[in-house]
Amino acid sequence: MPLLAGRTVLITVAKVDDKTLRVNVIPAQAKADDNPALTTPLTSTGLPEELATELGKHLTGYVQTHQQTSSTLAEAKAPLEAAVPPSPHVLCDLCAQSALAM
């Protein structure tokens, strides 16, 4: 499953009442600089029979959304990283030149 590729996922099942269960799928942060949106949990509540038939569909949609979000974030991040000067020394040189010009 793509969601599990390089990422730990915590799955919990809790009893809500005599007939209802709640399932939480919580992806852990894969890298320190991961966007918090990529750790948004999926929660599904229902009768065991409902969860047995519907949880797979919900999980499939969740994984697709997770992949799209990750891809969109990577696409948005690329131009920002390209705009950053290659070295902090470039900024230091520009600051020094500005200071001398004053």
N, C-alpha and C positions, 0 to 999 in steps of 0.2 A: 504494500500500500504506500503510495507516494508520501502521505503525511508522516509515515514512520521513517522515511529516508533521512538519516542524519539528525533525527529529533526524537527525544523521549516523549511518550504520551502517557499520562496518568488517566486511568479509567476507573471511575467509582460507580457503584450501584448502591442506592439507598432505598429503604422502604419508606414510602410517604404515609401510607395507611394500610389497611388490611388488603386492599386490592391494587394499589398503585405503587409503581417503582419509579425512581428517577435515576437516569444514567447521565454521568458527566464525562466528557472527553476533553482533557485539558492538555494541550501541547506545551511542553517546556520550552524555554528560551534556548535556541540552538547555539547562538553566538551572542557575545556580550553586546554587540551593536544591533541586534535584531530589533525591529520595530515592535512595540507592544501589541499591535494589531494581530501579529502572527501567533500570539499566545491566548487569543480570545477563546474561551471554552465553548463547547457545544453541549447544551443540556436538553435532554428529552425526557418527558414524563408521560406515563401512561400505564395501562394494564400490561401485564407480561405478554399477552397475545399481541397487543398492538405494537409493543416494542420489538417483538420477534419479527413482525412483518414490515414495520416502518423504519426501524433504526438504520438498517443498511442504506435505504434511500436517503435519509437525512445525512448520514455519514459521507455518502458519495458526493452530495451537494456541498457539504462542508469542506471536503478535501478540494473540490474544484474551486471554490471561493478562496480557500487558503492559497492555492497555487496561483490564482489570478492576482491576489493581493501581493504575494511575494514577487511576482513578475513585474507588476506595476510599480512597486516600490523600487525594485532594481533599476527599472527604466528611468524613473524619476531621479534616482541617485547618481546615475552615470554622468549626466551633463554637469551636475553640481561638483562631482569629483574632478571632472575635466577642467573646470573653471578655477580650481584651487591651484595656486602657484606650485611648481614642482619642488621647491625647497623654501624653508623659512628664511634662508639667507637672501633670497630675492627680495622679500619684504624688508629685511634689514637694510639692504643696499638702497632701496627706494626711499626709506625713511631717512637714511643718512644723507642722501642727495637732497631731499626736501629740507632737512635741517640746515645744510650748508647754503642753500639758496635763500634762506631767510635772513 
